[in-house]
Amino acid sequence: MAIAIEKELAESGYKMIGLQESKEELLSAILNSGNIRYLKAIPFLLYNYPINLDLLYLRTDKKKLLGQVISITRKIFEEERIDKQLPNIYEESNLDYNDFKQEFQMQKSSLDKPQLMTEKQKIYGERDLQMWLSKIFTKKERWIMRRILEEKSVSRTDYEYYSRKTKKKLDSILNLQDIARTLYHKSPNVDEDLFKLKKMLEEKYGPIRSIYLQNRCLLLTLTTDEKHENSSPRIMAIELKTIKNPEILSLLQEYEGEKQEFT
């Protein structure tokens, strides 16, 4: 559904993401998805197209959500001095009004005037930035960060919150850039059999740090204290003939002569 909605939004002039005969069907799909990214497109669609909201309201099962978005859209239109009639549907909402308004303003700005490529990139870049920031920082943190970036004043409480929480995240981001770049381009070596073997052995012998099979003898390095990673390990030697589980024996053969470590 997400891909279809994004395609329709793109073809409706919404720069995120058809001409579809019925924009009511598009709005219905957005409401059913419940995805906040798509919900924020609705005020712009209502501004840009004649949409039969009364018909949509009668047909949708998401009446409360539609009412909330209409209430937000009405407030946006009032503040932007847009003369467009909306149904007399009102619902109190916990949706972030400022997020909806910012998205609407970016899309309307793109529609209202020709823009250079750099201006478009700035708009899209700002939206992408907010999306990535939202994955790491809370709404309050993002608000404080924006205030600081724009050299606007903040309260002492907000600054202490920023210093105590946000700045530590920023320090981590700065210091993890190299490892993040390296990890991003690496593909993990997935070995289900190895970790299945580890789990089966741990059920009998406890937490394992390493497995080594050689000359019909299984050497296990066991963790003596799970709460302390640096605790001294214990070595257990097990003769292969004492292991009766055929599945464990079969899996062990795959790793004979190779030490497998899990630390």
C-alpha positions as CSV (number, residue, x, y, z in Angstrom):
1,M,0.0,0.0,0.0
2,A,2.8,2.4,0.9
3,I,4.3,2.4,-2.6
4,A,0.9,2.9,-4.3
5,I,0.1,5.8,-2.0
6,E,3.5,7.5,-2.7
7,K,3.0,7.1,-6.4
8,E,-0.4,8.7,-6.2
9,L,0.9,11.6,-4.0
10,A,3.7,12.2,-6.5
11,E,1.2,12.4,-9.4
12,S,-1.0,14.7,-7.4
13,G,1.8,17.2,-7.2
14,Y,2.9,16.2,-3.7
15,K,6.7,16.3,-3.8
16,M,7.4,13.4,-1.6
17,I,6.8,10.8,-3.0
18,G,-2.0,9.2,-11.4
19,L,-3.5,10.4,-12.0
20,Q,-6.3,8.8,-10.1
21,E,-9.8,9.6,-11.1
22,S,-10.9,9.8,-7.5
23,K,-8.9,11.8,-5.1
24,E,-11.4,10.6,-2.5
25,E,-10.0,7.1,-3.0
26,L,-6.5,8.4,-2.5
27,L,-7.5,10.1,0.8
28,S,-9.3,7.0,1.9
29,A,-6.1,4.9,1.3
30,I,-4.1,7.5,3.3
31,L,-6.5,7.4,6.2
32,N,-6.5,3.6,6.2
33,S,-2.7,3.5,6.2
34,G,-2.6,5.6,9.4
35,N,0.9,6.6,8.3
36,I,1.8,10.1,9.6
37,R,3.9,10.9,6.5
38,Y,0.9,10.4,4.2
39,L,-1.6,12.1,6.6
40,K,0.5,15.2,6.4
41,A,-0.2,15.3,2.7
42,I,-3.9,15.8,3.1
43,P,-4.0,19.6,3.8
44,F,-2.1,20.2,0.6
45,L,-4.4,17.8,-1.4
46,L,-7.4,19.6,0.0
47,Y,-5.9,22.9,-1.0
48,N,-5.0,21.8,-4.5
49,Y,-8.0,19.7,-5.5
50,P,-11.8,19.8,-5.2
51,I,-12.4,16.8,-3.0
52,N,-15.8,15.7,-1.9
53,L,-15.1,15.4,1.8
54,D,-18.8,14.9,2.7
55,L,-18.9,11.8,0.5
56,L,-15.5,10.6,1.9
57,Y,-16.8,11.2,5.5
58,L,-19.9,9.1,4.9
59,R,-17.9,6.2,3.4
60,T,-14.8,6.0,5.6
61,D,-14.4,4.0,8.8
62,K,-11.8,6.5,9.9
63,K,-14.2,9.3,10.7
64,K,-12.5,10.5,13.8
65,L,-9.1,10.6,12.1
66,L,-10.5,12.4,9.1
67,G,-12.2,14.9,11.4
68,Q,-8.9,15.6,13.2
69,V,-7.1,16.2,9.9
70,I,-9.9,18.5,8.6
71,S,-9.7,20.5,11.9
72,I,-6.0,20.9,11.4
73,T,-6.5,21.8,7.7
74,R,-9.1,24.4,8.7
75,K,-6.7,26.1,11.1
76,I,-3.9,26.1,8.5
77,F,-6.2,27.7,5.9
78,E,-7.3,30.3,8.4
79,E,-3.7,31.2,9.3
80,E,-2.6,31.2,5.6
81,R,-5.7,33.2,4.7
82,I,-6.9,30.6,2.2
83,D,-10.5,31.0,1.3
84,K,-11.7,27.5,0.9
85,Q,-14.7,25.9,2.5
86,L,-14.4,22.7,4.5
87,P,-17.2,20.7,6.1
88,N,-18.3,21.5,9.6
89,I,-16.5,18.6,11.0
90,Y,-14.5,19.1,14.2
91,E,-12.4,16.7,16.2
92,E,-9.8,17.4,18.9
93,S,-6.4,15.9,18.0
94,N,-3.1,14.8,19.4
95,L,-1.5,15.2,16.0
96,D,1.3,17.7,15.8
97,Y,-0.2,20.8,14.2
98,N,3.2,22.4,13.5
99,D,4.4,19.4,11.6
100,F,1.3,19.5,9.3
101,K,1.6,23.2,8.8
102,Q,5.3,23.0,8.0
103,E,4.7,20.3,5.4
104,F,1.8,22.2,3.9
105,Q,3.9,25.4,3.6
106,M,6.7,23.6,1.9
107,Q,4.4,22.0,-0.7
108,K,2.4,25.2,-1.3
109,S,5.7,27.1,-1.8
110,S,6.7,24.6,-4.4
111,L,3.4,25.0,-6.2
112,D,3.0,28.8,-6.0
113,K,6.2,29.9,-7.6
114,P,8.8,28.6,-9.9
115,Q,11.9,27.6,-8.0
116,L,15.5,27.0,-8.9
117,M,16.8,23.5,-8.5
118,T,18.8,24.7,-5.4
119,E,15.6,26.0,-3.8
120,K,13.8,22.7,-4.4
121,Q,16.8,20.8,-3.0
122,K,16.7,23.0,0.1
123,I,13.0,22.2,0.7
124,Y,13.5,18.4,0.2
125,G,16.7,18.5,2.2
126,E,15.0,20.1,5.1
127,R,12.2,17.5,5.1
128,D,14.8,14.7,4.8
129,L,16.7,16.2,7.7
130,Q,13.7,16.3,9.9
131,M,12.9,12.7,9.0
132,W,16.4,11.5,10.0
133,L,16.5,13.7,13.1
134,S,13.2,12.1,14.3
135,K,14.8,8.7,14.2
136,I,17.3,9.8,16.9
137,F,16.0,12.8,18.7
138,T,12.7,13.4,20.6
139,K,10.3,16.1,19.5
140,K,11.5,18.4,22.4
141,E,15.1,17.8,21.4
142,R,14.5,18.7,17.8
143,W,12.7,21.9,18.9
144,I,15.6,23.0,21.1
145,M,18.2,22.1,18.4
146,R,16.3,24.3,15.9
147,R,16.2,27.2,18.3
148,I,19.9,26.9,18.9
149,L,20.7,26.6,15.2
150,E,18.6,29.7,14.5
151,E,20.3,31.5,17.4
152,K,17.0,32.0,19.2
153,S,16.8,32.0,23.0
154,V,15.9,29.0,25.1
155,S,15.1,28.7,28.7
156,R,17.7,27.5,31.2
157,T,15.7,24.3,31.8
158,D,15.7,23.6,28.0
159,Y,19.4,24.3,27.8
160,E,20.1,21.9,30.8
161,Y,18.0,19.3,29.0
162,Y,20.0,19.8,25.8
163,S,23.3,19.6,27.7
164,R,22.3,16.5,29.6
165,K,20.7,14.4,26.8
166,T,21.0,15.9,23.3
167,K,24.6,16.9,23.4
168,K,25.6,13.4,24.4
169,K,23.8,12.0,21.4
170,L,25.6,14.5,19.2
171,D,28.9,13.5,20.7
172,S,28.2,9.9,19.9
173,I,27.2,10.8,16.3
174,L,30.4,12.7,15.8
175,N,32.6,9.9,17.2
176,L,30.8,7.1,15.4
177,Q,31.0,8.4,11.8
178,D,33.9,6.2,10.8
179,I,32.6,3.0,12.1
180,A,29.1,3.8,10.7
181,R,30.5,4.3,7.2
182,T,32.4,1.0,7.5
183,L,29.5,-1.0,8.8
184,Y,27.0,0.4,6.3
185,H,28.9,-1.1,3.4
186,K,29.5,-4.5,5.0
187,S,27.2,-7.5,4.6
188,P,26.8,-9.7,7.7
189,N,27.9,-13.3,7.5
190,V,24.7,-15.1,8.4
191,D,25.1,-18.7,9.8
192,E,21.9,-20.1,11.2
193,D,23.5,-23.6,11.8
194,L,26.2,-22.2,14.0
195,F,23.9,-20.3,16.3
196,K,21.5,-23.2,16.4
197,L,24.3,-25.4,17.6
198,K,25.3,-22.8,20.1
199,K,21.8,-22.6,21.5
200,M,21.5,-26.4,21.8
201,L,24.8,-26.7,23.6
202,E,23.9,-23.8,25.9
203,E,20.7,-25.5,27.0
204,K,22.9,-28.3,28.4
205,Y,26.2,-26.6,29.4
206,G,25.4,-22.9,30.0
207,P,26.6,-19.7,28.3
208,I,29.3,-20.4,25.7
209,R,32.1,-18.1,24.5
210,S,33.7,-20.5,22.0
211,I,33.3,-23.9,20.4
212,Y,36.3,-26.0,19.1
213,L,36.1,-29.6,17.8
214,Q,39.3,-31.5,17.1
215,N,40.3,-35.1,17.3
216,R,36.9,-36.3,18.4
217,C,37.0,-33.9,21.4
218,L,34.8,-30.9,21.9
219,L,36.3,-27.9,23.8
220,L,33.8,-25.4,25.1
221,T,34.8,-22.1,26.7
222,L,32.0,-21.3,29.1
223,T,31.1,-18.0,30.9
224,T,31.3,-18.4,34.6
225,D,29.4,-15.2,35.5
226,E,26.9,-13.9,33.0
227,K,26.6,-10.5,34.8
228,H,30.3,-9.8,34.3
229,E,31.6,-10.1,30.7
230,N,35.3,-10.0,31.9
231,S,34.9,-12.9,34.4
232,S,37.4,-15.7,34.0
233,P,36.1,-18.4,31.5
234,R,36.0,-22.1,32.2
235,I,37.2,-24.7,29.7
236,M,35.2,-27.9,29.4
237,A,36.4,-30.9,27.4
238,I,33.8,-33.3,26.1
239,E,34.4,-36.5,24.3
240,L,32.3,-36.7,21.2
241,K,31.2,-40.2,21.9
242,T,29.4,-39.0,25.1
243,I,27.1,-36.7,23.0
244,K,24.0,-38.7,22.1
245,N,22.0,-36.0,20.3
246,P,22.4,-36.8,16.5
247,E,21.5,-33.2,15.4
248,I,24.3,-31.7,17.6
249,L,26.7,-34.3,16.3
250,S,25.8,-33.4,12.7
251,L,26.1,-29.7,13.2
252,L,29.5,-30.1,15.0
253,Q,30.9,-31.9,11.9
254,E,30.4,-28.7,9.9
255,Y,32.8,-26.8,12.2
256,E,35.5,-29.4,12.9
257,G,38.9,-28.0,13.2
258,E,37.7,-24.3,13.2
259,K,37.3,-22.5,16.5
260,Q,34.0,-20.6,16.6
261,E,34.0,-17.6,19.0
262,F,31.0,-15.7,20.2
263,T,32.6,-12.8,22.2
